[in-house]
């Protein structure tokens, strides 16, 4: 039997199993066989049968070795922590694109789990991986390979020695080798987040607006763009009603979005109903200093009324006396 075909069968065998993620603890050491045992899934016949990524029904695991000096030149992927461990740069295999199934699932927000170690062997003995925890993809760029910048969702402010070593590891060589995506930010777990790059932010917003406009037009509404005059993006009218629509776009999951005070007050008005229309898992690519967008999934909340319990203040205006 062809070896590559055999590897495909091994990886496919995990697709229908769910890993018990909650059994793992940040900072603990695990071999690949340990991961299978603790996660209560079928173990690989041998450790090398689980390569750099393993896809399960409920998540994707990344197994990463940071120091690749002894690896072949074709496998020296640029993986490194940034911002004292709050961010993680990851580079896919050279043949992967944004359309590679497991990469696409990562970009669309599927739960991604990181196990990593500094070196693969010490004095000939294979080293275990440290459980770093969940990652959220903030942004990505490139083709063959795909370069991702992740938020480390389970970042430890007081890490164990093993985790601290990972957070602060860097190569002895020139750090110019660090990936292109080096935006400094502290991203809240999941949700829309706050983008620094205005061009990228605008591209995502316009993509979400286009998706929302088509959605309501297909439902038979006359769609008017009010985003430059009103605290909501669209006013949609048919023979029965007028409906306001607040549109949000994100490359991440739809669990959290950023709102202005006026957007909240407008949605609470009794004049007409408001929908919150979120386009999430948008795919963004940067080509020649410009961004192109595609894809995205829809979460629509009809008759949206933002309750106080669901709002978190992120900024204040202070009156100086």
C-alpha positions as CSV (number, residue, x, y, z in Angstrom):
1,X,0.0,0.0,0.0
2,X,1.3,3.5,-0.9
3,X,2.6,5.3,2.2
4,X,0.9,8.6,1.4
5,X,-2.4,6.7,1.0
6,X,-1.9,5.0,4.3
7,X,-1.3,8.4,6.0
8,X,-4.5,9.7,4.5
9,X,-6.4,6.8,6.0
10,X,-4.9,7.4,9.4
11,X,-5.8,11.1,9.4
12,X,-9.3,10.4,8.1
13,X,-9.8,8.0,11.0
14,X,-9.7,10.9,13.4
15,X,-12.2,13.1,11.6
16,X,-15.3,11.4,13.1
17,X,-13.9,11.5,16.7
18,X,-14.2,14.3,19.2
19,X,-11.2,15.1,21.4
20,X,-12.0,15.8,25.1
21,X,-10.3,19.2,25.1
22,X,-11.2,20.0,28.7
23,X,-9.0,17.2,30.0
24,X,-5.8,19.1,29.1
25,X,-4.0,21.7,31.2
26,X,-1.9,24.6,30.0
27,X,1.8,23.9,30.8
28,X,1.4,20.1,31.1
29,X,3.6,17.8,28.9
30,X,2.1,15.4,26.5
31,X,3.5,13.0,23.8
32,X,1.2,12.4,20.8
33,X,0.2,9.1,22.4
34,X,-0.6,10.9,25.7
35,X,-2.8,13.3,23.8
36,X,-4.8,10.4,22.4
37,X,-5.1,8.8,25.8
38,X,-6.1,12.0,27.7
39,X,-8.3,13.2,24.9
40,X,-10.1,9.8,24.8
41,X,-9.6,9.2,21.1
42,X,-8.1,6.3,19.1
43,X,-4.3,6.5,19.4
44,X,-2.1,6.5,16.3
45,X,-0.2,3.2,15.6
46,X,3.0,5.2,16.2
47,X,3.7,8.8,17.0
48,X,4.8,9.8,13.6
49,X,1.4,8.8,12.2
50,X,0.2,12.2,13.6
51,X,2.0,14.9,11.7
52,X,2.1,18.6,12.3
53,X,-1.7,18.9,12.3
54,X,-4.4,16.4,13.2
55,X,-8.1,17.0,12.4
56,X,-10.8,15.9,14.7
57,X,-14.6,16.4,14.5
58,X,-14.5,19.2,17.1
59,X,-11.1,20.7,16.7
60,X,-7.7,20.8,14.9
61,X,-4.5,20.1,16.7
62,X,-1.2,21.8,15.8
63,X,2.0,20.0,16.9
64,X,4.8,22.5,16.5
65,X,8.6,22.3,17.2
66,X,10.0,25.9,17.4
67,X,13.7,25.2,16.9
68,X,14.0,23.7,13.4
69,X,17.8,24.1,12.9
70,X,18.2,20.3,12.4
71,X,15.2,20.1,10.1
72,X,15.5,19.9,6.3
73,X,15.4,23.2,4.5
74,X,11.9,22.5,3.1
75,X,10.4,22.0,6.6
76,X,11.9,25.0,8.4
77,X,8.5,26.7,8.9
78,X,8.5,30.1,10.7
79,X,6.7,29.4,13.9
80,X,7.4,31.7,16.9
81,X,5.6,33.4,19.8
82,X,5.3,37.2,19.9
83,X,4.3,39.9,22.3
84,X,5.6,37.9,25.3
85,X,3.4,34.9,24.4
86,X,0.1,36.7,23.7
87,X,0.5,36.1,20.0
88,X,1.7,33.1,17.9
89,X,3.0,33.1,14.3
90,X,2.4,29.9,12.4
91,X,3.4,29.0,8.9
92,X,1.7,26.1,7.0
93,X,3.5,23.5,4.9
94,X,4.7,24.9,1.6
95,X,2.0,23.2,-0.5
96,X,-0.9,24.5,1.6
97,X,-3.2,27.4,0.4
98,X,-6.3,29.0,2.0
99,X,-8.3,26.4,0.2
100,X,-6.6,23.5,1.8
101,X,-9.4,21.9,3.9
102,X,-7.8,22.1,7.3
103,X,-6.4,25.6,6.7
104,X,-9.8,26.8,5.5
105,X,-11.4,25.4,8.6
106,X,-8.9,27.2,10.8
107,X,-9.6,30.5,9.0
108,X,-13.3,29.9,9.4
109,X,-13.0,29.7,13.1
110,X,-12.8,26.0,13.9
111,X,-11.4,25.4,17.4
112,X,-7.6,25.2,17.0
113,X,-5.4,23.7,19.8
114,X,-1.6,24.2,20.0
115,X,0.9,21.7,21.4
116,X,4.5,22.9,21.1
117,X,8.1,22.3,22.2
118,X,11.4,24.0,21.7
119,X,13.4,21.1,20.3
120,X,12.3,17.6,19.1
121,X,15.1,15.7,20.8
122,X,17.6,16.0,23.6
123,X,20.5,13.5,23.7
124,X,18.5,11.3,21.3
125,X,15.4,11.3,23.4
126,X,12.2,12.6,21.9
127,X,10.7,15.5,23.8
128,X,7.1,15.9,24.8
129,X,4.9,18.8,23.7
130,X,3.7,21.5,26.1
131,X,-0.1,22.2,26.0
132,X,-0.5,25.9,25.1
133,X,-4.2,25.8,24.6
134,X,-6.7,27.3,22.2
135,X,-5.7,29.7,19.4
136,X,-7.8,32.2,17.5
137,X,-6.7,33.3,14.0
138,X,-6.4,37.1,13.9
139,X,-5.2,37.5,10.4
140,X,-3.4,35.6,7.6
141,X,-1.5,36.3,4.4
142,X,0.4,34.4,1.7
143,X,-0.1,31.5,-0.6
144,X,2.0,28.3,-0.4
145,X,2.6,28.6,2.5
146,X,-0.2,30.4,4.4
147,X,1.1,32.5,7.3
148,X,-1.3,33.0,10.3
149,X,-1.1,35.3,13.3
150,X,-3.0,33.8,16.2
151,X,-4.2,35.2,19.5
152,X,-3.1,32.8,22.3
153,X,-6.5,32.5,24.0
154,X,-5.2,30.7,27.1
155,X,-2.3,33.0,27.6
156,X,-0.7,32.8,31.1
157,X,0.4,36.0,32.7
158,X,2.3,33.9,35.3
159,X,3.5,31.0,33.2
160,X,5.2,27.8,34.4
161,X,8.9,27.5,33.4
162,X,8.0,25.3,30.4
163,X,5.5,27.8,29.1
164,X,7.8,30.8,29.8
165,X,10.5,29.1,27.7
166,X,8.1,28.8,24.8
167,X,6.8,32.4,25.1
168,X,10.3,33.8,25.0
169,X,12.2,31.5,22.7
170,X,13.8,33.1,19.7
171,X,16.4,31.9,17.2
172,X,20.0,32.7,17.6
173,X,20.0,34.0,14.0
174,X,18.8,37.4,12.9
175,X,15.2,38.0,13.9
176,X,14.5,39.4,10.5
177,X,13.4,35.8,9.8
178,X,10.2,36.5,11.9
179,X,7.0,36.3,9.8
180,X,5.5,39.3,8.1
181,X,2.5,39.5,10.4
182,X,3.9,41.3,13.4
183,X,1.0,43.6,14.4
184,X,1.1,44.1,18.1
185,X,-2.2,43.8,19.8
186,X,-3.8,42.1,22.8
187,X,-6.9,40.4,21.4
188,X,-9.8,39.4,23.5
189,X,-10.7,35.7,23.2
190,X,-12.9,35.2,20.1
191,X,-15.1,37.8,18.6
192,X,-14.6,40.7,16.2
193,X,-11.5,42.2,17.9
194,X,-10.0,45.6,17.0
195,X,-7.9,45.9,13.8
196,X,-5.1,48.4,13.6
197,X,-4.6,48.3,9.8
198,X,-7.3,50.7,8.4
199,X,-7.1,49.3,4.9
200,X,-7.8,45.8,6.1
201,X,-10.6,47.0,8.4
202,X,-12.3,48.9,5.5
203,X,-12.0,45.8,3.2
204,X,-13.7,43.6,5.8
205,X,-16.5,46.2,6.4
206,X,-17.2,46.6,2.7
207,X,-17.3,42.8,2.2
208,X,-19.8,42.4,5.1
209,X,-21.9,45.3,3.7
210,X,-22.0,43.6,0.2
211,X,-23.1,40.3,1.7
212,X,-25.8,42.0,3.8
213,X,-27.1,44.1,0.9
214,X,-27.5,41.0,-1.3
215,X,-29.2,39.0,1.5
216,X,-31.9,41.5,2.1
217,X,-32.4,42.3,-1.6
218,X,-32.9,38.6,-2.2
219,X,-35.6,38.6,0.5
220,X,-37.5,41.2,-1.5
221,X,-36.5,44.4,0.4
222,X,-35.6,47.7,-1.1
223,X,-32.2,48.3,0.5
224,X,-31.0,51.9,1.2
225,X,-27.4,52.5,2.5
226,X,-27.6,54.8,5.5
227,X,-24.2,54.2,6.9
228,X,-22.9,57.7,6.2
229,X,-26.0,59.5,7.8
230,X,-27.4,57.2,10.5
231,X,-26.1,55.1,13.3
232,X,-27.2,51.9,11.4
233,X,-26.0,50.6,8.0
234,X,-29.1,49.8,6.0
235,X,-32.8,50.7,6.0
236,X,-34.7,47.9,4.3
237,X,-38.3,48.3,3.2
238,X,-40.9,46.0,1.6
239,X,-44.7,46.2,1.4
240,X,-45.1,45.1,5.0
241,X,-42.4,46.9,7.1
242,X,-39.3,49.0,7.4
243,X,-36.4,47.3,9.1
244,X,-33.0,48.7,10.2
245,X,-29.9,46.6,9.8
246,X,-26.6,46.9,11.7
247,X,-23.8,45.1,9.9
248,X,-20.6,43.7,11.4
249,X,-17.8,41.9,9.6
250,X,-15.0,39.8,11.1
251,X,-12.4,37.2,10.1
252,X,-13.0,35.4,13.4
253,X,-16.1,33.9,15.1
254,X,-19.3,35.9,15.8
255,X,-19.2,35.6,19.6
256,X,-18.4,39.3,20.2
257,X,-18.7,42.5,18.1
258,X,-17.8,46.1,18.8
259,X,-20.6,48.6,19.1
260,X,-20.8,52.3,19.4
261,X,-23.0,54.1,21.9
262,X,-25.2,55.4,19.0
263,X,-25.6,51.9,17.5
264,X,-26.9,50.6,20.8
265,X,-29.3,53.5,21.3
266,X,-30.6,53.2,17.8
267,X,-31.3,49.5,18.2
268,X,-33.3,50.2,21.3
269,X,-35.6,52.7,19.7
270,X,-39.3,51.8,19.2
271,X,-39.5,53.3,15.7
272,X,-38.9,50.0,13.9
273,X,-37.2,46.7,14.4
274,X,-33.4,46.3,14.0
275,X,-31.4,43.3,12.8
276,X,-27.8,42.6,13.8
277,X,-26.2,41.0,10.7
278,X,-22.8,39.5,11.3
279,X,-20.6,38.2,8.5
280,X,-17.8,36.1,10.1
281,X,-14.9,33.9,9.0
282,X,-14.2,36.3,6.2
283,X,-11.1,35.3,4.2
284,X,-8.7,38.1,3.7
285,X,-5.6,38.0,1.4
286,X,-3.0,40.8,0.9
287,X,-1.7,41.2,-2.6
288,X,0.6,44.1,-3.6
289,X,-0.4,46.2,-0.6
290,X,-4.1,45.7,-1.3
291,X,-6.6,43.4,0.4
292,X,-9.0,41.1,-1.3
293,X,-11.9,39.4,0.6
294,X,-14.0,36.4,0.0
295,X,-16.3,33.9,1.7
296,X,-17.8,34.4,5.1
297,X,-20.7,32.9,7.1
298,X,-23.8,34.7,8.2
299,X,-25.3,35.1,11.7
300,X,-28.5,37.2,11.7
301,X,-30.2,38.3,14.9
302,X,-33.7,39.4,14.1
303,X,-35.4,42.1,16.1
304,X,-32.2,42.7,18.0
305,X,-32.3,44.5,21.3
306,X,-28.9,44.9,23.0
307,X,-29.4,44.2,26.7
308,X,-27.1,45.8,29.4
309,X,-26.0,42.3,30.6
310,X,-24.6,41.6,27.1
311,X,-22.6,44.9,26.9
312,X,-19.1,45.4,28.2
313,X,-17.7,49.0,28.5
314,X,-14.3,49.2,26.7
315,X,-13.8,53.0,26.8
316,X,-14.9,56.0,28.8
317,X,-15.0,59.8,28.2
318,X,-13.4,61.6,31.1
319,X,-14.3,65.2,31.9
320,X,-11.2,67.0,33.1
321,X,-11.8,69.6,35.8
